[in-house]
Every structure is written in structure tokens, then in C-alpha cells.
């Protein structure tokens, strides 16, 4: 019985973290921070390219 409650608790925690992640992503894509993910990704890849050459 305790194993079942441990699994249920783990699933609840994962769902809660996923909910927070979804809220943060929707906030990052709002009018206040447009294209936040794309700009960060492009900067990250530019730094990687500089390191390669």
C-alpha cells in the first residue's frame, strides 16, 4: 500500500512541476518577453560556433 502512495505522490509532483513549466513558458512567450526562447537559443548556438573555430 505504501508503494502505491509513493508512486501517486511522485506523479503528483511531476504534474505540478510540469504545470509550473507550462506557466513559465506561456509567460515567456507573452508580449512582455517576445521570442525569448528563440533569442536565447540563437545566442547559445552562436557561442558554440565561436568555440568550434
N, C-alpha and C positions, 0 to 999 in steps of 0.2 A: 504493500500500500504506500509506503514512504517513497518507493522508487517512482510510482506514478505521480505523486505530488511534486517530486523533484523535476520530472520531465515537464509537467504542466507549468511550474514556475519558470523553467528555462525558456519555454515557448512564450510565456507572457513577457519575459524580459526582452527577448528578441523582437517581439511585436512592438513593444514600447520603444526600443531603440530605432526600429525601422520607421515608426511614426515620427519620432524626433527628426530623423534624417530627411524624411519627406518634407516636413515643415521647413527645415533649413534650406533645402534645395528650392522649394517654391518661393521662399523669401529672397533667396539669392537671385532668382530669375524675375523678380518684380521690377517696378520702374526705378526703385532706388539704386539697384545694382544691375544694370543691364549687361547681358553677355558676360557675367562674372566668370563662369566656368570656362568659356572659350578663351577669354583673355589669359586666365591663369594657365591653361593647358598650352597655349601658344608660347607664353614666356618660358614655361618649363622645357618645351621641346627646343626652343632657341638656345637655352643654356646647354642642353645636351649636345646639340650640334657643335657649339663652340668648343666643348671639351673634346670632341672626337677629332677635330682637325688640329 
